[in-house]
């Protein structure tokens, strides 16, 4: 995603990055399909993740999708974000 496109997305919100999204903004800009939702719920249960981790995974999924330039987050983006989260828990806890 080009910086101008991300700036355009967040201009009305007063932020400049996915990391700065509030829970309300996450719900607006990080919508996922039913398949991705099911995958994420399973990962949350299996890894014992919190609601805060859920939001972080959605933010990372949005970033991954932005790097590929699609408008929508798909299950591959969510799976990659979950993978990064599981690595984080493995090596940093």
C-alpha atoms as a printed R data frame, in Angstrom:
   type eleno elety resid chain resno       x       y      z
1  ATOM     1    CA   UNK     A     1   0.000   0.000  0.000
2  ATOM     2    CA   UNK     A     2   1.326   3.384 -0.864
3  ATOM     3    CA   UNK     A     3   1.831   5.847  1.998
4  ATOM     4    CA   UNK     A     4  -0.629   8.234  0.346
5  ATOM     5    CA   UNK     A     5  -3.322   5.549  0.307
6  ATOM     6    CA   UNK     A     6  -2.821   4.779  3.996
7  ATOM     7    CA   UNK     A     7  -2.782   8.496  4.789
8  ATOM     8    CA   UNK     A     8  -6.021   8.804  2.826
9  ATOM     9    CA   UNK     A     9  -7.611   5.967  4.802
10 ATOM    10    CA   UNK     A    10  -6.739   7.464  8.174
11 ATOM    11    CA   UNK     A    11  -6.979  11.185  7.391
12 ATOM    12    CA   UNK     A    12 -10.452  11.570  8.912
13 ATOM    13    CA   UNK     A    13  -9.358   9.571 11.958
14 ATOM    14    CA   UNK     A    14  -6.335  11.668 12.917
15 ATOM    15    CA   UNK     A    15  -3.895   8.735 12.920
16 ATOM    16    CA   UNK     A    16  -1.273   7.586 10.445
17 ATOM    17    CA   UNK     A    17  -0.681   3.856 10.953
18 ATOM    18    CA   UNK     A    18  -2.461   0.572 11.514
19 ATOM    19    CA   UNK     A    19  -0.744   0.249 14.887
20 ATOM    20    CA   UNK     A    20  -2.531   3.363 16.125
21 ATOM    21    CA   UNK     A    21  -6.035   2.055 15.416
22 ATOM    22    CA   UNK     A    22  -8.463   2.047 18.313
23 ATOM    23    CA   UNK     A    23 -10.860  -0.882 18.792
24 ATOM    24    CA   UNK     A    24 -13.559   1.118 16.976
25 ATOM    25    CA   UNK     A    25 -11.260   1.700 14.001
26 ATOM    26    CA   UNK     A    26 -10.196  -1.945 13.978
27 ATOM    27    CA   UNK     A    27 -13.855  -2.945 13.570
28 ATOM    28    CA   UNK     A    28 -14.196  -0.480 10.689
29 ATOM    29    CA   UNK     A    29 -10.986  -1.189  8.748
30 ATOM    30    CA   UNK     A    30 -10.179  -4.804  9.648
31 ATOM    31    CA   UNK     A    31 -13.283  -6.674  8.604
32 ATOM    32    CA   UNK     A    32 -12.713 -10.346  7.914
33 ATOM    33    CA   UNK     A    33 -14.809 -13.035  6.268
34 ATOM    34    CA   UNK     A    34 -16.425 -15.987  8.072
35 ATOM    35    CA   UNK     A    35 -13.591 -18.384  7.187
36 ATOM    36    CA   UNK     A    36 -11.001 -16.004  8.641
37 ATOM    37    CA   UNK     A    37 -13.145 -15.409 11.725
38 ATOM    38    CA   UNK     A    38 -13.397 -19.155 12.385
39 ATOM    39    CA   UNK     A    39  -9.655 -19.594 11.905
40 ATOM    40    CA   UNK     A    40  -8.917 -16.724 14.267
41 ATOM    41    CA   UNK     A    41 -11.318 -18.012 16.928
42 ATOM    42    CA   UNK     A    42  -9.660 -21.441 16.806
43 ATOM    43    CA   UNK     A    43  -6.223 -19.868 17.129
44 ATOM    44    CA   UNK     A    44  -7.388 -17.757 20.061
45 ATOM    45    CA   UNK     A    45  -8.615 -20.856 21.879
46 ATOM    46    CA   UNK     A    46  -5.632 -23.043 20.967
47 ATOM    47    CA   UNK     A    47  -3.054 -20.393 21.924
48 ATOM    48    CA   UNK     A    48  -4.989 -19.004 24.874
49 ATOM    49    CA   UNK     A    49  -4.912 -15.460 23.525
50 ATOM    50    CA   UNK     A    50  -6.663 -12.429 24.983
51 ATOM    51    CA   UNK     A    51  -9.033  -9.929 23.390
52 ATOM    52    CA   UNK     A    52  -6.093  -7.549 23.171
53 ATOM    53    CA   UNK     A    53  -4.153 -10.158 21.166
54 ATOM    54    CA   UNK     A    54  -7.195 -10.549 18.895
55 ATOM    55    CA   UNK     A    55  -7.056  -6.840 18.067
56 ATOM    56    CA   UNK     A    56  -3.303  -6.980 17.518
57 ATOM    57    CA   UNK     A    57  -3.705  -9.893 15.106
58 ATOM    58    CA   UNK     A    58  -6.303  -7.915 13.149
59 ATOM    59    CA   UNK     A    59  -3.959  -4.912 12.949
60 ATOM    60    CA   UNK     A    60  -1.122  -7.083 11.679
61 ATOM    61    CA   UNK     A    61  -3.501  -8.745  9.206
62 ATOM    62    CA   UNK     A    62  -4.444  -5.295  7.895
63 ATOM    63    CA   UNK     A    63  -0.755  -4.442  7.480
64 ATOM    64    CA   UNK     A    64  -0.048  -7.692  5.630
65 ATOM    65    CA   UNK     A    65  -2.996  -7.037  3.316
66 ATOM    66    CA   UNK     A    66  -1.773  -3.472  2.766
67 ATOM    67    CA   UNK     A    67   1.634  -4.749  1.699
68 ATOM    68    CA   UNK     A    68  -0.056  -6.893 -0.948
69 ATOM    69    CA   UNK     A    69  -2.367  -3.986 -1.840
70 ATOM    70    CA   UNK     A    70  -5.815  -5.636 -1.667
71 ATOM    71    CA   UNK     A    71  -8.664  -3.762 -0.032
72 ATOM    72    CA   UNK     A    72  -9.880  -6.805  1.872
73 ATOM    73    CA   UNK     A    73  -8.164  -8.935  4.498
74 ATOM    74    CA   UNK     A    74  -8.317 -12.616  3.548
75 ATOM    75    CA   UNK     A    75  -7.657 -15.854  5.422
76 ATOM    76    CA   UNK     A    76  -4.012 -15.995  4.258
77 ATOM    77    CA   UNK     A    77  -3.378 -12.595  5.843
78 ATOM    78    CA   UNK     A    78  -4.977 -13.699  9.114
79 ATOM    79    CA   UNK     A    79  -3.059 -16.991  9.108
80 ATOM    80    CA   UNK     A    80   0.235 -15.147  8.640
81 ATOM    81    CA   UNK     A    81  -0.581 -12.736 11.473
82 ATOM    82    CA   UNK     A    82  -1.517 -15.633 13.786
83 ATOM    83    CA   UNK     A    83   1.757 -17.311 12.887
84 ATOM    84    CA   UNK     A    84   3.704 -14.194 13.860
85 ATOM    85    CA   UNK     A    85   1.766 -14.015 17.129
86 ATOM    86    CA   UNK     A    86   2.513 -17.646 17.929
87 ATOM    87    CA   UNK     A    87   6.209 -17.012 17.245
88 ATOM    88    CA   UNK     A    88   6.064 -14.012 19.546
89 ATOM    89    CA   UNK     A    89   4.609 -16.140 22.339
90 ATOM    90    CA   UNK     A    90   7.170 -18.908 21.738
91 ATOM    91    CA   UNK     A    91  10.283 -16.750 21.794
92 ATOM    92    CA   UNK     A    92   9.400 -13.762 23.952
93 ATOM    93    CA   UNK     A    93   7.354 -15.082 26.866
